[in-house]
Amino acid sequence: MAKLLLGKEVTDALNANLQVRTAALREKGVVPTLGIIRVGEDPSDLSYEKGATKRAELVGVAVKKFELPADATKEQVLAVIDQVNADDSIHGVLMFRPLPKHLKADQNEICNRLDPKKDVDCMTHMSNAGVFEGLDLGFAPCTPAACMEILDYYGIDCKGKNAVVIGRSLVVGKPAAMMLMGKNATVTVCHTRTVNTAEICKRADIIVSAAGVLNSLTADFVRPGQVVIDVSINWDANKPNAKGGLGGIAGDAKFDEVEPIVDAITPVPGGVGSVTTSVLMKHVVEAAEKI
């Protein structure tokens, strides 16, 4: 039976640390503050906002919300970003993406208008450059950063290990690969055009699966001794739920097959996803400490 790498344990430790740090900042007259920019009322955005606001309150981070209608113009969104850039009381900014369809062509321009010092979820090209060059520019995306927090908390040393990242998105896959290399792992990135992904994964010591495909990581991909970090959130219509019916969230891993084989694995739910909002708060606090 694999060791479960539980997000709650990591989150509890992060929260306790952040409570101490926010208290120290407040003693200096600094209230670490997150600005949230939301265009429209997408249900997933509202859900994440609710969770982030609750986590902020728990650790001592203030929140200022900037709500725009779903049909907001590019100029209106840019004006809000200029406002938060100029507000020294706001230390970090989260803007929900993707933006509505009519702003899709302008999303890069809009995101890059944000001051990288306040970019706590890697919206800007400058933050991405920081991740890829290992420089102190902006902040890494919260999800791959949460993966690294889990590895650190459970004492999983990446030095000299072979790591495989499944997925090459700018949101998770690519930055996760760079962050693993920053921990001195030897990294292979697999994607939809990779040949023999299962064979490559079996040679790995650490697998970070961010394919976003239900049951795509099966027993054929793993062996004893491995650590599996399952990043994805998928809907499984056949998964039994707490109400006695069917339907729930699941990761990429076919958990019942993979868990008995590997040494350690993050469950879904209860793994990486539960750590991301604490990482977001950590970034806000770090931004406030740099002032």
C-alpha positions in Angstrom: 0.0 0.0 0.0 1.4 3.4 -1.0 1.9 6.3 1.3 -0.7 8.9 0.7 0.8 12.4 0.2 -2.0 14.3 1.7 -2.6 18.0 0.8 -4.1 18.7 4.2 -0.9 18.0 6.0 1.1 20.2 3.7 -1.6 22.9 3.9 -1.7 22.9 7.7 2.0 23.4 7.9 2.0 26.2 5.3 -0.9 27.9 7.1 0.7 27.8 10.5 3.9 29.3 9.0 1.9 32.0 7.2 0.0 33.0 10.3 3.3 33.7 12.0 4.6 35.7 9.1 1.4 37.8 8.6 1.3 38.6 12.3 4.9 39.8 12.1 4.1 42.0 9.0 1.0 43.5 10.8 3.2 44.4 13.8 5.2 46.5 11.3 2.1 48.1 10.0 1.9 46.0 6.8 -1.3 44.2 6.0 -0.5 41.6 3.3 -3.2 42.0 0.7 -4.4 40.0 -2.3 -6.3 41.8 -5.1 -8.7 39.5 -7.0 -9.8 40.6 -10.5 -12.7 38.7 -12.0 -14.4 39.3 -15.3 -17.9 37.8 -15.3 -19.2 35.1 -13.0 -17.9 31.8 -14.2 -18.9 29.1 -11.6 -15.4 27.7 -11.3 -13.9 31.2 -10.8 -16.5 31.9 -8.1 -15.7 28.6 -6.4 -12.0 29.3 -6.4 -12.5 32.8 -5.2 -14.6 31.6 -2.3 -11.9 29.1 -1.3 -9.1 31.7 -1.7 -11.0 34.3 0.4 -11.6 31.8 3.1 -7.9 30.7 3.1 -6.8 34.4 3.2 -8.9 35.1 6.2 -7.4 32.0 8.0 -3.8 33.0 7.5 -4.2 36.8 7.9 -4.2 38.0 4.3 -6.7 40.8 3.4 -8.6 40.6 0.1 -9.7 43.4 -2.2 -12.1 42.3 -5.0 -12.4 43.9 -8.4 -15.5 42.6 -10.2 -16.1 43.4 -13.8 -19.1 42.4 -16.0 -18.7 39.5 -18.5 -18.8 42.0 -21.4 -16.1 44.3 -20.0 -13.9 45.9 -22.6 -10.1 45.5 -22.8 -9.8 49.1 -21.7 -11.9 48.5 -18.6 -9.8 45.5 -17.6 -6.5 47.4 -18.2 -7.8 50.3 -16.1 -8.4 48.0 -13.2 -4.9 46.5 -13.6 -3.4 50.0 -13.6 -5.4 50.7 -10.5 -4.0 47.7 -8.6 -0.5 48.4 -9.9 -0.7 51.9 -8.4 -2.1 50.7 -5.1 0.8 50.1 -2.7 -1.5 48.4 -0.2 -2.1 45.5 -2.7 0.9 43.2 -2.7 -0.3 40.4 -4.9 -2.9 40.0 -7.7 -4.9 37.1 -8.9 -6.8 37.5 -12.2 -9.0 34.7 -13.3 -8.2 33.2 -16.7 -9.1 32.4 -19.3 -10.7 35.7 -19.9 -14.1 35.8 -21.7 -13.9 34.9 -25.4 -14.1 38.5 -26.7 -10.9 39.3 -24.8 -9.0 36.2 -25.8 -7.0 37.9 -28.5 -5.9 40.6 -26.0 -5.2 38.2 -23.1 -1.4 38.4 -23.3 -1.5 42.2 -23.5 -3.8 42.4 -20.5 -1.8 39.9 -18.4 1.5 41.6 -19.1 0.1 44.9 -17.9 0.4 43.6 -14.4 3.5 44.6 -12.3 5.5 41.4 -12.1 6.2 42.2 -8.4 2.5 41.6 -7.8 2.1 38.6 -10.1 1.5 35.9 -7.6 0.2 33.3 -10.1 2.6 33.7 -13.0 0.4 35.7 -15.4 3.2 37.7 -17.0 6.0 36.8 -19.3 8.4 38.2 -16.8 7.2 35.7 -14.2 7.6 32.9 -16.7 11.1 34.1 -17.4 11.8 33.9 -13.7 10.7 30.3 -13.6 12.6 29.2 -16.7 15.8 31.1 -15.8 15.7 30.5 -12.1 15.6 34.2 -11.3 13.7 36.1 -8.6 11.2 37.6 -11.0 7.5 37.4 -10.1 6.2 34.0 -8.9 5.8 30.5 -10.2 2.3 29.2 -11.1 0.6 28.0 -7.9 -0.2 24.5 -9.1 3.3 23.3 -9.9 4.6 25.2 -6.9 2.1 23.2 -4.8 3.7 20.0 -6.3 7.1 21.2 -5.0 5.7 22.0 -1.6 4.4 18.4 -1.3 7.7 17.0 -2.3 9.5 19.2 0.2 7.1 18.5 3.1 7.4 14.8 2.7 11.2 14.9 2.4 11.3 13.5 -1.2 14.7 14.4 -2.4 14.8 15.1 -6.2 18.6 15.3 -6.5 19.8 12.9 -9.1 16.4 11.3 -9.5 14.7 10.7 -12.9 11.4 12.6 -13.1 8.8 12.4 -15.8 6.2 15.2 -16.3 3.2 14.3 -18.4 1.9 17.4 -20.0 3.5 20.5 -21.5 1.2 23.4 -20.7 2.6 26.7 -19.5 0.3 26.5 -16.5 1.6 23.2 -15.1 3.8 20.9 -17.3 6.6 23.2 -18.4 7.0 25.1 -15.2 6.9 21.8 -13.2 9.7 20.5 -15.4 11.8 23.6 -14.8 11.2 23.5 -11.0 12.1 19.8 -10.8 15.3 20.6 -12.7 15.9 23.4 -10.1 15.8 20.6 -7.5 18.5 18.8 -9.5 16.3 16.1 -11.0 16.8 14.8 -14.5 13.5 15.5 -16.3 11.7 14.1 -19.3 8.5 15.8 -20.5 5.9 13.5 -22.2 3.0 14.8 -24.2 0.4 13.7 -26.7 3.0 13.1 -29.4 5.4 11.1 -27.2 6.0 7.5 -28.3 6.0 4.9 -25.5 5.0 7.2 -22.7 4.3 4.2 -20.4 7.8 2.8 -21.0 9.4 6.2 -20.2 7.3 6.6 -17.1 8.3 3.1 -15.8 11.9 4.2 -15.7 11.1 7.3 -13.6 11.6 7.8 -9.9 9.0 10.6 -9.8 6.0 11.1 -12.0 4.1 14.3 -12.2 0.9 13.7 -14.2 -0.8 16.7 -15.6 -2.4 15.2 -18.7 -5.9 16.1 -17.7 -7.2 12.7 -19.0 -9.2 10.5 -16.7 -7.6 7.0 -16.0 -4.7 7.8 -18.4 -2.1 6.7 -15.8 -2.5 3.0 -15.4 -0.6 0.1 -13.9 1.3 -0.1 -17.2 3.0 3.2 -16.4 4.3 2.5 -12.9 6.6 0.3 -10.9 7.4 -0.2 -7.2 9.5 2.6 -5.6 8.0 5.5 -7.5 6.4 8.7 -6.3 3.3 9.9 -8.2 2.1 13.5 -8.1 -1.3 13.5 -9.7 -2.1 17.1 -10.6 -5.2 16.8 -12.8 -8.9 17.3 -11.8 -11.2 15.2 -14.0 -14.9 14.3 -13.7 -15.5 10.6 -13.2 -19.1 9.7 -13.8 -18.6 6.2 -12.4 -16.9 7.2 -9.2 -19.0 6.4 -6.0 -19.7 9.6 -4.0 -20.5 10.5 -0.4 -24.2 10.7 -1.3 -24.3 7.0 -2.3 -24.6 7.8 -6.0 -22.1 8.0 -8.8 -20.0 11.0 -10.0 -17.0 12.7 -8.5 -13.6 14.2 -9.3 -10.6 12.1 -10.0 -7.1 12.5 -11.2 -5.2 11.0 -14.2 -4.2 7.9 -12.2 -6.4 4.9 -12.2 -6.0 5.0 -8.5 -7.1 1.4 -7.6 -4.5 0.1 -10.0 -1.6 2.5 -9.4 -1.8 2.9 -5.6 -1.0 -0.7 -4.7 2.2 -0.6 -6.8 3.9 2.7 -6.2 5.6 3.9 -2.9 3.7 7.2 -2.6 0.9 9.0 -4.4 -1.3 12.1 -4.1 -5.0 11.3 -3.9 -7.6 13.2 -5.9 -9.3 15.0 -4.3 -7.2 15.7 -1.2 -3.8 16.2 -2.9 -2.3 18.9 -5.0 -5.5 20.9 -5.5 -5.9 21.5 -1.8 -2.4 23.0 -1.5 -2.7 25.6 -4.3 -4.6 28.3 -2.4 -2.1 28.1 0.5 0.7 28.6 -2.1 -1.1 31.6 -3.4 -1.2 33.1 0.1 2.5 32.3 0.5 3.3 34.2 -2.6 1.2 37.2 -1.4 3.1 37.2 2.0 6.4 36.9 0.2 5.5 39.9 -2.0 4.6 41.9 1.1 7.8 40.9 2.8 9.8 42.3 -0.1 8.3 45.8 0.3 
